[in-house]
């Protein structure tokens, strides 16, 4: 579930001489910068995941079988936190995950 940020305008900010419009403009600028940075970092992580997936390939491992996905640790633990420990045991969840994140798919 996403975090929601609701700014609170206090009389302390007004005492410092900052208007509500200035506060909201600065907040909007800050949030835009953070979103752009997150998009950039996500693209970088996606590129790294594709590279690692190509390097690891999809060779069969004795006792485990063939890998179907290579999920970065950051995303793996975030999924477990958001969707529960057993989320990756659900075939429909994995199918949707690989549809939405093709870079996770094991490549030969």
Jmol script that loads the backbone (N, CA, C; Angstrom):
load data "model"
ATOM      1  N   UNK A   1       0.838  -1.168   0.000  1.00  0.00           N
ATOM      2  CA  UNK A   1       0.000   0.000   0.000  1.00  0.00           C
ATOM      3  C   UNK A   1       0.887   1.236   0.000  1.00  0.00           C
ATOM      4  N   UNK A   2       0.622   2.198  -0.892  1.00  0.00           N
ATOM      5  CA  UNK A   2       1.478   3.372  -0.972  1.00  0.00           C
ATOM      6  C   UNK A   2       1.308   4.275   0.242  1.00  0.00           C
ATOM      7  N   UNK A   3       2.378   4.957   0.559  1.00  0.00           N
ATOM      8  CA  UNK A   3       2.312   5.943   1.624  1.00  0.00           C
ATOM      9  C   UNK A   3       1.699   7.219   1.072  1.00  0.00           C
ATOM     10  N   UNK A   4       0.861   7.848   1.870  1.00  0.00           N
ATOM     11  CA  UNK A   4       0.204   9.080   1.444  1.00  0.00           C
ATOM     12  C   UNK A   4       0.746  10.220   2.284  1.00  0.00           C
ATOM     13  N   UNK A   5       1.164  11.270   1.629  1.00  0.00           N
ATOM     14  CA  UNK A   5       1.713  12.438   2.294  1.00  0.00           C
ATOM     15  C   UNK A   5       0.689  13.568   2.218  1.00  0.00           C
ATOM     16  N   UNK A   6       0.214  14.028   3.369  1.00  0.00           N
ATOM     17  CA  UNK A   6      -0.726  15.138   3.410  1.00  0.00           C
ATOM     18  C   UNK A   6      -0.033  16.279   4.144  1.00  0.00           C
ATOM     19  N   UNK A   7       0.292  17.349   3.425  1.00  0.00           N
ATOM     20  CA  UNK A   7       1.003  18.444   4.077  1.00  0.00           C
ATOM     21  C   UNK A   7       0.114  19.158   5.088  1.00  0.00           C
ATOM     22  N   UNK A   8       0.719  19.584   6.148  1.00  0.00           N
ATOM     23  CA  UNK A   8      -0.002  20.307   7.188  1.00  0.00           C
ATOM     24  C   UNK A   8       0.545  21.727   7.242  1.00  0.00           C
ATOM     25  N   UNK A   9      -0.336  22.690   7.047  1.00  0.00           N
ATOM     26  CA  UNK A   9       0.089  24.088   7.087  1.00  0.00           C
ATOM     27  C   UNK A   9      -0.094  24.589   8.502  1.00  0.00           C
ATOM     28  N   UNK A  10       1.001  25.033   9.116  1.00  0.00           N
ATOM     29  CA  UNK A  10       0.948  25.498  10.504  1.00  0.00           C
ATOM     30  C   UNK A  10       1.234  26.981  10.570  1.00  0.00           C
ATOM     31  N   UNK A  11       0.885  27.551  11.692  1.00  0.00           N
ATOM     32  CA  UNK A  11       1.146  28.975  11.879  1.00  0.00           C
ATOM     33  C   UNK A  11       2.645  29.238  11.986  1.00  0.00           C
ATOM     34  N   UNK A  12       3.435  28.199  12.349  1.00  0.00           N
ATOM     35  CA  UNK A  12       4.892  28.364  12.439  1.00  0.00           C
ATOM     36  C   UNK A  12       5.481  28.713  11.084  1.00  0.00           C
ATOM     37  N   UNK A  13       5.009  28.058  10.026  1.00  0.00           N
ATOM     38  CA  UNK A  13       5.497  28.358   8.679  1.00  0.00           C
ATOM     39  C   UNK A  13       5.125  29.776   8.289  1.00  0.00           C
ATOM     40  N   UNK A  14       3.917  30.189   8.667  1.00  0.00           N
ATOM     41  CA  UNK A  14       3.492  31.558   8.360  1.00  0.00           C
ATOM     42  C   UNK A  14       4.352  32.561   9.101  1.00  0.00           C
ATOM     43  N   UNK A  15       4.746  32.236  10.330  1.00  0.00           N
ATOM     44  CA  UNK A  15       5.609  33.137  11.112  1.00  0.00           C
ATOM     45  C   UNK A  15       6.972  33.289  10.449  1.00  0.00           C
ATOM     46  N   UNK A  16       7.435  32.254   9.758  1.00  0.00           N
ATOM     47  CA  UNK A  16       8.724  32.321   9.073  1.00  0.00           C
ATOM     48  C   UNK A  16       8.624  33.100   7.767  1.00  0.00           C
ATOM     49  N   UNK A  17       7.439  33.506   7.405  1.00  0.00           N
ATOM     50  CA  UNK A  17       7.262  34.299   6.195  1.00  0.00           C
ATOM     51  C   UNK A  17       6.999  33.479   4.952  1.00  0.00           C
ATOM     52  N   UNK A  18       6.742  32.211   5.106  1.00  0.00           N
ATOM     53  CA  UNK A  18       6.504  31.357   3.947  1.00  0.00           C
ATOM     54  C   UNK A  18       4.995  31.284   3.689  1.00  0.00           C
ATOM     55  N   UNK A  19       4.609  31.626   2.497  1.00  0.00           N
ATOM     56  CA  UNK A  19       3.192  31.559   2.155  1.00  0.00           C
ATOM     57  C   UNK A  19       2.812  30.124   1.810  1.00  0.00           C
ATOM     58  N   UNK A  20       1.531  29.851   1.862  1.00  0.00           N
ATOM     59  CA  UNK A  20       1.036  28.525   1.528  1.00  0.00           C
ATOM     60  C   UNK A  20       1.359  28.186   0.079  1.00  0.00           C
ATOM     61  N   UNK A  21       1.207  29.144  -0.830  1.00  0.00           N
ATOM     62  CA  UNK A  21       1.505  28.913  -2.245  1.00  0.00           C
ATOM     63  C   UNK A  21       2.974  28.555  -2.460  1.00  0.00           C
ATOM     64  N   UNK A  22       3.855  29.263  -1.753  1.00  0.00           N
ATOM     65  CA  UNK A  22       5.292  28.975  -1.858  1.00  0.00           C
ATOM     66  C   UNK A  22       5.586  27.573  -1.339  1.00  0.00           C
ATOM     67  N   UNK A  23       4.974  27.241  -0.220  1.00  0.00           N
ATOM     68  CA  UNK A  23       5.159  25.912   0.364  1.00  0.00           C
ATOM     69  C   UNK A  23       4.726  24.825  -0.615  1.00  0.00           C
ATOM     70  N   UNK A  24       3.555  24.976  -1.204  1.00  0.00           N
ATOM     71  CA  UNK A  24       3.039  23.966  -2.128  1.00  0.00           C
ATOM     72  C   UNK A  24       3.873  23.906  -3.411  1.00  0.00           C
ATOM     73  N   UNK A  25       4.356  25.037  -3.900  1.00  0.00           N
ATOM     74  CA  UNK A  25       5.207  25.046  -5.088  1.00  0.00           C
ATOM     75  C   UNK A  25       6.510  24.291  -4.803  1.00  0.00           C
ATOM     76  N   UNK A  26       7.107  24.571  -3.638  1.00  0.00           N
ATOM     77  CA  UNK A  26       8.344  23.883  -3.270  1.00  0.00           C
ATOM     78  C   UNK A  26       8.111  22.387  -3.071  1.00  0.00           C
ATOM     79  N   UNK A  27       6.986  22.040  -2.465  1.00  0.00           N
ATOM     80  CA  UNK A  27       6.653  20.640  -2.261  1.00  0.00           C
ATOM     81  C   UNK A  27       6.453  19.938  -3.602  1.00  0.00           C
ATOM     82  N   UNK A  28       5.758  20.589  -4.511  1.00  0.00           N
ATOM     83  CA  UNK A  28       5.529  20.026  -5.843  1.00  0.00           C
ATOM     84  C   UNK A  28       6.852  19.805  -6.569  1.00  0.00           C
ATOM     85  N   UNK A  29       7.766  20.766  -6.501  1.00  0.00           N
ATOM     86  CA  UNK A  29       9.086  20.637  -7.128  1.00  0.00           C
ATOM     87  C   UNK A  29       9.840  19.451  -6.522  1.00  0.00           C
ATOM     88  N   UNK A  30       9.820  19.352  -5.195  1.00  0.00           N
ATOM     89  CA  UNK A  30      10.536  18.276  -4.511  1.00  0.00           C
ATOM     90  C   UNK A  30       9.982  16.910  -4.919  1.00  0.00           C
ATOM     91  N   UNK A  31       8.667  16.771  -4.915  1.00  0.00           N
ATOM     92  CA  UNK A  31       8.060  15.488  -5.270  1.00  0.00           C
ATOM     93  C   UNK A  31       8.352  15.117  -6.719  1.00  0.00           C
ATOM     94  N   UNK A  32       8.337  16.102  -7.608  1.00  0.00           N
ATOM     95  CA  UNK A  32       8.649  15.830  -9.017  1.00  0.00           C
ATOM     96  C   UNK A  32      10.085  15.333  -9.151  1.00  0.00           C
ATOM     97  N   UNK A  33      11.004  15.953  -8.421  1.00  0.00           N
ATOM     98  CA  UNK A  33      12.400  15.513  -8.465  1.00  0.00           C
ATOM     99  C   UNK A  33      12.531  14.075  -7.960  1.00  0.00           C
ATOM    100  N   UNK A  34      11.832  13.750  -6.891  1.00  0.00           N
ATOM    101  CA  UNK A  34      11.906  12.409  -6.329  1.00  0.00           C
ATOM    102  C   UNK A  34      11.315  11.368  -7.284  1.00  0.00           C
ATOM    103  N   UNK A  35      10.213  11.704  -7.936  1.00  0.00           N
ATOM    104  CA  UNK A  35       9.597  10.779  -8.890  1.00  0.00           C
ATOM    105  C   UNK A  35      10.538  10.551 -10.075  1.00  0.00           C
ATOM    106  N   UNK A  36      11.128  11.625 -10.586  1.00  0.00           N
ATOM    107  CA  UNK A  36      12.069  11.484 -11.702  1.00  0.00           C
ATOM    108  C   UNK A  36      13.274  10.637 -11.304  1.00  0.00           C
ATOM    109  N   UNK A  37      13.781  10.855 -10.085  1.00  0.00           N
ATOM    110  CA  UNK A  37      14.919  10.076  -9.600  1.00  0.00           C
ATOM    111  C   UNK A  37      14.539   8.605  -9.457  1.00  0.00           C
ATOM    112  N   UNK A  38      13.347   8.337  -8.939  1.00  0.00           N
ATOM    113  CA  UNK A  38      12.909   6.948  -8.792  1.00  0.00           C
ATOM    114  C   UNK A  38      12.742   6.276 -10.148  1.00  0.00           C
ATOM    115  N   UNK A  39      12.223   6.990 -11.137  1.00  0.00           N
ATOM    116  CA  UNK A  39      12.093   6.424 -12.492  1.00  0.00           C
ATOM    117  C   UNK A  39      13.470   6.078 -13.054  1.00  0.00           C
ATOM    118  N   UNK A  40      14.429   6.975 -12.856  1.00  0.00           N
ATOM    119  CA  UNK A  40      15.795   6.742 -13.331  1.00  0.00           C
ATOM    120  C   UNK A  40      16.398   5.517 -12.639  1.00  0.00           C
ATOM    121  N   UNK A  41      16.251   5.457 -11.315  1.00  0.00           N
ATOM    122  CA  UNK A  41      16.809   4.325 -10.568  1.00  0.00           C
ATOM    123  C   UNK A  41      16.127   3.016 -10.939  1.00  0.00           C
ATOM    124  N   UNK A  42      14.820   3.059 -11.187  1.00  0.00           N
ATOM    125  CA  UNK A  42      14.098   1.850 -11.587  1.00  0.00           C
ATOM    126  C   UNK A  42      14.598   1.355 -12.940  1.00  0.00           C
ATOM    127  N   UNK A  43      14.852   2.265 -13.862  1.00  0.00           N
ATOM    128  CA  UNK A  43      15.380   1.875 -15.176  1.00  0.00           C
ATOM    129  C   UNK A  43      16.769   1.257 -15.031  1.00  0.00           C
ATOM    130  N   UNK A  44      17.579   1.821 -14.140  1.00  0.00           N
ATOM    131  CA  UNK A  44      18.909   1.273 -13.888  1.00  0.00           C
ATOM    132  C   UNK A  44      18.827  -0.129 -13.294  1.00  0.00           C
ATOM    133  N   UNK A  45      17.939  -0.304 -12.312  1.00  0.00           N
ATOM    134  CA  UNK A  45      17.776  -1.628 -11.692  1.00  0.00           C
ATOM    135  C   UNK A  45      17.258  -2.642 -12.711  1.00  0.00           C
ATOM    136  N   UNK A  46      16.379  -2.197 -13.593  1.00  0.00           N
ATOM    137  CA  UNK A  46      15.842  -3.071 -14.630  1.00  0.00           C
ATOM    138  C   UNK A  46      16.960  -3.537 -15.565  1.00  0.00           C
ATOM    139  N   UNK A  47      17.831  -2.621 -15.946  1.00  0.00           N
ATOM    140  CA  UNK A  47      18.952  -2.957 -16.824  1.00  0.00           C
ATOM    141  C   UNK A  47      19.893  -3.952 -16.138  1.00  0.00           C
ATOM    142  N   UNK A  48      20.156  -3.748 -14.865  1.00  0.00           N
ATOM    143  CA  UNK A  48      21.030  -4.657 -14.116  1.00  0.00           C
ATOM    144  C   UNK A  48      20.388  -6.036 -14.004  1.00  0.00           C
ATOM    145  N   UNK A  49      19.072  -6.073 -13.764  1.00  0.00           N
ATOM    146  CA  UNK A  49      18.369  -7.367 -13.659  1.00  0.00           C
ATOM    147  C   UNK A  49      18.441  -8.133 -14.966  1.00  0.00           C
ATOM    148  N   UNK A  50      18.286  -7.441 -16.093  1.00  0.00           N
ATOM    149  CA  UNK A  50      18.386  -8.106 -17.397  1.00  0.00           C
ATOM    150  C   UNK A  50      19.784  -8.682 -17.621  1.00  0.00           C
ATOM    151  N   UNK A  51      20.795  -7.899 -17.268  1.00  0.00           N
ATOM    152  CA  UNK A  51      22.179  -8.347 -17.445  1.00  0.00           C
ATOM    153  C   UNK A  51      22.456  -9.582 -16.584  1.00  0.00           C
ATOM    154  N   UNK A  52      22.048  -9.531 -15.311  1.00  0.00           N
ATOM    155  CA  UNK A  52      22.279 -10.664 -14.427  1.00  0.00           C
ATOM    156  C   UNK A  52      21.523 -11.901 -14.911  1.00  0.00           C
ATOM    157  N   UNK A  53      20.330 -11.690 -15.416  1.00  0.00           N
ATOM    158  CA  UNK A  53      19.535 -12.814 -15.916  1.00  0.00           C
ATOM    159  C   UNK A  53      20.208 -13.463 -17.124  1.00  0.00           C
ATOM    160  N   UNK A  54      20.751 -12.652 -18.019  1.00  0.00           N
ATOM    161  CA  UNK A  54      21.467 -13.199 -19.181  1.00  0.00           C
ATOM    162  C   UNK A  54      22.702 -13.965 -18.747  1.00  0.00           C
ATOM    163  N   UNK A  55      23.440 -13.421 -17.764  1.00  0.00           N
ATOM    164  CA  UNK A  55      24.666 -14.066 -17.308  1.00  0.00           C
ATOM    165  C   UNK A  55      24.384 -15.391 -16.603  1.00  0.00           C
ATOM    166  N   UNK A  56      23.301 -15.434 -15.823  1.00  0.00           N
ATOM    167  CA  UNK A  56      22.981 -16.646 -15.062  1.00  0.00           C
ATOM    168  C   UNK A  56      22.337 -17.708 -15.945  1.00  0.00           C
ATOM    169  N   UNK A  57      21.630 -17.253 -16.974  1.00  0.00           N
ATOM    170  CA  UNK A  57      20.985 -18.195 -17.875  1.00  0.00           C
ATOM    171  C   UNK A  57      19.840 -18.932 -17.203  1.00  0.00           C
ATOM    172  N   UNK A  58      19.432 -20.038 -17.800  1.00  0.00           N
ATOM    173  CA  UNK A  58      18.345 -20.830 -17.218  1.00  0.00           C
ATOM    174  C   UNK A  58      18.734 -22.299 -17.153  1.00  0.00           C
ATOM    175  N   UNK A  59      19.943 -22.551 -16.718  1.00  0.00           N
ATOM    176  CA  UNK A  59      20.438 -23.920 -16.607  1.00  0.00           C
ATOM    177  C   UNK A  59      19.742 -24.636 -15.458  1.00  0.00           C
ATOM    178  N   UNK A  60      19.498 -25.924 -15.652  1.00  0.00           N
ATOM    179  CA  UNK A  60      18.856 -26.744 -14.629  1.00  0.00           C
ATOM    180  C   UNK A  60      19.802 -26.938 -13.450  1.00  0.00           C
ATOM    181  N   UNK A  61      19.251 -26.810 -12.250  1.00  0.00           N
ATOM    182  CA  UNK A  61      20.008 -27.029 -11.020  1.00  0.00           C
ATOM    183  C   UNK A  61      19.487 -28.320 -10.395  1.00  0.00           C
ATOM    184  N   UNK A  62      20.416 -29.254 -10.063  1.00  0.00           N
ATOM    185  CA  UNK A  62      20.008 -30.547  -9.490  1.00  0.00           C
ATOM    186  C   UNK A  62      19.162 -30.326  -8.239  1.00  0.00           C
ATOM    187  N   UNK A  63      18.013 -30.967  -8.231  1.00  0.00           N
ATOM    188  CA  UNK A  63      17.129 -30.899  -7.079  1.00  0.00           C
ATOM    189  C   UNK A  63      16.200 -29.698  -7.065  1.00  0.00           C
ATOM    190  N   UNK A  64      16.488 -28.692  -7.867  1.00  0.00           N
ATOM    191  CA  UNK A  64      15.650 -27.492  -7.887  1.00  0.00           C
ATOM    192  C   UNK A  64      14.928 -27.299  -9.215  1.00  0.00           C
ATOM    193  N   UNK A  65      15.517 -27.778 -10.283  1.00  0.00           N
ATOM    194  CA  UNK A  65      14.909 -27.601 -11.598  1.00  0.00           C
ATOM    195  C   UNK A  65      15.429 -26.355 -12.292  1.00  0.00           C
ATOM    196  N   UNK A  66      14.666 -25.894 -13.275  1.00  0.00           N
ATOM    197  CA  UNK A  66      15.053 -24.732 -14.074  1.00  0.00           C
ATOM    198  C   UNK A  66      14.518 -23.452 -13.442  1.00  0.00           C
ATOM    199  N   UNK A  67      15.352 -22.412 -13.357  1.00  0.00           N
ATOM    200  CA  UNK A  67      14.839 -21.144 -12.827  1.00  0.00           C
ATOM    201  C   UNK A  67      13.888 -20.489 -13.831  1.00  0.00           C
ATOM    202  N   UNK A  68      12.844 -19.869 -13.328  1.00  0.00           N
ATOM    203  CA  UNK A  68      11.927 -19.152 -14.213  1.00  0.00           C
ATOM    204  C   UNK A  68      12.094 -17.647 -14.080  1.00  0.00           C
ATOM    205  N   UNK A  69      12.734 -17.206 -12.980  1.00  0.00           N
ATOM    206  CA  UNK A  69      12.907 -15.767 -12.774  1.00  0.00           C
ATOM    207  C   UNK A  69      14.144 -15.496 -11.926  1.00  0.00           C
ATOM    208  N   UNK A  70      14.717 -14.330 -12.147  1.00  0.00           N
ATOM    209  CA  UNK A  70      15.813 -13.813 -11.326  1.00  0.00           C
ATOM    210  C   UNK A  70      15.328 -12.475 -10.789  1.00  0.00           C
ATOM    211  N   UNK A  71      14.963 -12.445  -9.500  1.00  0.00           N
ATOM    212  CA  UNK A  71      14.371 -11.245  -8.898  1.00  0.00           C
ATOM    213  C   UNK A  71      15.411 -10.563  -8.025  1.00  0.00           C
ATOM    214  N   UNK A  72      15.665  -9.269  -8.242  1.00  0.00           N
ATOM    215  CA  UNK A  72      16.607  -8.545  -7.392  1.00  0.00           C
ATOM    216  C   UNK A  72      16.158  -8.582  -5.922  1.00  0.00           C
ATOM    217  N   UNK A  73      17.126  -8.635  -5.027  1.00  0.00           N
ATOM    218  CA  UNK A  73      16.827  -8.770  -3.598  1.00  0.00           C
ATOM    219  C   UNK A  73      15.927  -7.642  -3.094  1.00  0.00           C
ATOM    220  N   UNK A  74      16.175  -6.424  -3.535  1.00  0.00           N
ATOM    221  CA  UNK A  74      15.376  -5.282  -3.081  1.00  0.00           C
ATOM    222  C   UNK A  74      13.895  -5.501  -3.404  1.00  0.00           C
ATOM    223  N   UNK A  75      13.622  -5.935  -4.608  1.00  0.00           N
ATOM    224  CA  UNK A  75      12.244  -6.154  -5.027  1.00  0.00           C
ATOM    225  C   UNK A  75      11.645  -7.394  -4.357  1.00  0.00           C
ATOM    226  N   UNK A  76      12.465  -8.429  -4.165  1.00  0.00           N
ATOM    227  CA  UNK A  76      11.999  -9.648  -3.518  1.00  0.00           C
ATOM    228  C   UNK A  76      11.496  -9.356  -2.105  1.00  0.00           C
ATOM    229  N   UNK A  77      12.303  -8.649  -1.330  1.00  0.00           N
ATOM    230  CA  UNK A  77      11.913  -8.370   0.051  1.00  0.00           C
ATOM    231  C   UNK A  77      10.759  -7.366   0.121  1.00  0.00           C
ATOM    232  N   UNK A  78      10.696  -6.448  -0.826  1.00  0.00           N
ATOM    233  CA  UNK A  78       9.570  -5.518  -0.869  1.00  0.00           C
ATOM    234  C   UNK A  78       8.267  -6.267  -1.184  1.00  0.00           C
ATOM    235  N   UNK A  79       8.335  -7.246  -2.105  1.00  0.00           N
ATOM    236  CA  UNK A  79       7.149  -8.053  -2.421  1.00  0.00           C
ATOM    237  C   UNK A  79       6.693  -8.841  -1.201  1.00  0.00           C
ATOM    238  N   UNK A  80       7.643  -9.439  -0.503  1.00  0.00           N
ATOM    239  CA  UNK A  80       7.285 -10.209   0.681  1.00  0.00           C
ATOM    240  C   UNK A  80       6.644  -9.326   1.745  1.00  0.00           C
ATOM    241  N   UNK A  81       7.147  -8.114   1.877  1.00  0.00           N
ATOM    242  CA  UNK A  81       6.589  -7.199   2.862  1.00  0.00           C
ATOM    243  C   UNK A  81       5.182  -6.765   2.456  1.00  0.00           C
ATOM    244  N   UNK A  82       4.986  -6.477   1.184  1.00  0.00           N
ATOM    245  CA  UNK A  82       3.694  -5.974   0.714  1.00  0.00           C
ATOM    246  C   UNK A  82       2.645  -7.066   0.533  1.00  0.00           C
ATOM    247  N   UNK A  83       3.050  -8.250   0.064  1.00  0.00           N
ATOM    248  CA  UNK A  83       2.085  -9.277  -0.323  1.00  0.00           C
ATOM    249  C   UNK A  83       2.144 -10.539   0.528  1.00  0.00           C
ATOM    250  N   UNK A  84       3.088 -10.619   1.447  1.00  0.00           N
ATOM    251  CA  UNK A  84       3.190 -11.788   2.310  1.00  0.00           C
ATOM    252  C   UNK A  84       4.294 -12.736   1.881  1.00  0.00           C
ATOM    253  N   UNK A  85       4.667 -13.611   2.797  1.00  0.00           N
ATOM    254  CA  UNK A  85       5.783 -14.535   2.582  1.00  0.00           C
ATOM    255  C   UNK A  85       5.531 -15.531   1.454  1.00  0.00           C
ATOM    256  N   UNK A  86       4.287 -15.933   1.260  1.00  0.00           N
ATOM    257  CA  UNK A  86       3.973 -16.981   0.287  1.00  0.00           C
ATOM    258  C   UNK A  86       3.582 -16.443  -1.084  1.00  0.00           C
ATOM    259  N   UNK A  87       3.757 -15.158  -1.335  1.00  0.00           N
ATOM    260  CA  UNK A  87       3.288 -14.578  -2.602  1.00  0.00           C
ATOM    261  C   UNK A  87       3.910 -15.256  -3.820  1.00  0.00           C
ATOM    262  N   UNK A  88       5.173 -15.650  -3.746  1.00  0.00           N
ATOM    263  CA  UNK A  88       5.831 -16.252  -4.902  1.00  0.00           C
ATOM    264  C   UNK A  88       5.479 -17.724  -5.099  1.00  0.00           C
ATOM    265  N   UNK A  89       4.720 -18.290  -4.172  1.00  0.00           N
ATOM    266  CA  UNK A  89       4.244 -19.661  -4.351  1.00  0.00           C
ATOM    267  C   UNK A  89       2.921 -19.690  -5.111  1.00  0.00           C
ATOM    268  N   UNK A  90       2.318 -18.530  -5.284  1.00  0.00           N
ATOM    269  CA  UNK A  90       1.061 -18.409  -6.029  1.00  0.00           C
ATOM    270  C   UNK A  90       1.391 -18.274  -7.518  1.00  0.00           C
ATOM    271  N   UNK A  91       0.964 -19.257  -8.319  1.00  0.00           N
ATOM    272  CA  UNK A  91       1.308 -19.274  -9.748  1.00  0.00           C
ATOM    273  C   UNK A  91       0.748 -18.055 -10.484  1.00  0.00           C
ATOM    274  N   UNK A  92      -0.445 -17.618 -10.117  1.00  0.00           N
ATOM    275  CA  UNK A  92      -1.043 -16.450 -10.762  1.00  0.00           C
ATOM    276  C   UNK A  92      -0.237 -15.186 -10.440  1.00  0.00           C
ATOM    277  N   UNK A  93       0.232 -15.066  -9.201  1.00  0.00           N
ATOM    278  CA  UNK A  93       1.053 -13.921  -8.804  1.00  0.00           C
ATOM    279  C   UNK A  93       2.344 -13.889  -9.617  1.00  0.00           C
ATOM    280  N   UNK A  94       2.994 -15.039  -9.751  1.00  0.00           N
ATOM    281  CA  UNK A  94       4.256 -15.119 -10.509  1.00  0.00           C
ATOM    282  C   UNK A  94       4.007 -14.794 -11.978  1.00  0.00           C
ATOM    283  N   UNK A  95       2.909 -15.291 -12.532  1.00  0.00           N
ATOM    284  CA  UNK A  95       2.571 -15.017 -13.924  1.00  0.00           C
ATOM    285  C   UNK A  95       2.403 -13.512 -14.155  1.00  0.00           C
ATOM    286  N   UNK A  96       1.674 -12.845 -13.246  1.00  0.00           N
ATOM    287  CA  UNK A  96       1.474 -11.395 -13.365  1.00  0.00           C
ATOM    288  C   UNK A  96       2.771 -10.629 -13.119  1.00  0.00           C
ATOM    289  N   UNK A  97       3.590 -11.118 -12.193  1.00  0.00           N
ATOM    290  CA  UNK A  97       4.874 -10.481 -11.903  1.00  0.00           C
ATOM    291  C   UNK A  97       5.767 -10.494 -13.137  1.00  0.00           C
ATOM    292  N   UNK A  98       5.852 -11.642 -13.803  1.00  0.00           N
ATOM    293  CA  UNK A  98       6.699 -11.748 -14.994  1.00  0.00           C
ATOM    294  C   UNK A  98       6.107 -10.983 -16.181  1.00  0.00           C
ATOM    295  N   UNK A  99       4.795 -10.862 -16.217  1.00  0.00           N
ATOM    296  CA  UNK A  99       4.157 -10.060 -17.268  1.00  0.00           C
ATOM    297  C   UNK A  99       4.498  -8.576 -17.072  1.00  0.00           C
ATOM    298  N   UNK A 100       4.444  -8.124 -15.819  1.00  0.00           N
ATOM    299  CA  UNK A 100       4.693  -6.716 -15.524  1.00  0.00           C
ATOM    300  C   UNK A 100       6.177  -6.366 -15.456  1.00  0.00           C
ATOM    301  N   UNK A 101       7.023  -7.359 -15.219  1.00  0.00           N
ATOM    302  CA  UNK A 101       8.471  -7.147 -15.099  1.00  0.00           C
ATOM    303  C   UNK A 101       9.211  -8.158 -15.959  1.00  0.00           C
ATOM    304  N   UNK A 102       9.219  -7.965 -17.270  1.00  0.00           N
ATOM    305  CA  UNK A 102       9.858  -8.961 -18.149  1.00  0.00           C
ATOM    306  C   UNK A 102      11.358  -9.118 -17.895  1.00  0.00           C
ATOM    307  N   UNK A 103      11.985  -8.140 -17.278  1.00  0.00           N
ATOM    308  CA  UNK A 103      13.423  -8.254 -17.013  1.00  0.00           C
ATOM    309  C   UNK A 103      13.727  -9.311 -15.951  1.00  0.00           C
ATOM    310  N   UNK A 104      12.723  -9.721 -15.176  1.00  0.00           N
ATOM    311  CA  UNK A 104      12.940 -10.752 -14.153  1.00  0.00           C
ATOM    312  C   UNK A 104      12.962 -12.156 -14.760  1.00  0.00           C
ATOM    313  N   UNK A 105      12.406 -12.320 -15.943  1.00  0.00           N
ATOM    314  CA  UNK A 105      12.297 -13.633 -16.561  1.00  0.00           C
ATOM    315  C   UNK A 105      13.690 -14.206 -16.833  1.00  0.00           C
ATOM    316  N   UNK A 106      13.876 -15.476 -16.487  1.00  0.00           N
ATOM    317  CA  UNK A 106      15.160 -16.146 -16.729  1.00  0.00           C
ATOM    318  C   UNK A 106      15.395 -16.215 -18.237  1.00  0.00           C
ATOM    319  N   UNK A 107      16.569 -15.822 -18.648  1.00  0.00           N
ATOM    320  CA  UNK A 107      16.904 -15.804 -20.082  1.00  0.00           C
ATOM    321  C   UNK A 107      18.047 -16.747 -20.352  1.00  0.00           C
ATOM    322  N   UNK A 108      18.075 -17.279 -21.570  1.00  0.00           N
ATOM    323  CA  UNK A 108      19.172 -18.190 -21.929  1.00  0.00           C
ATOM    324  C   UNK A 108      20.273 -17.422 -22.624  1.00  0.00           C
TER     325      UNK A 108
END
end "model"
wireframe off; spacefill off
backbone 0.3
color backbone group
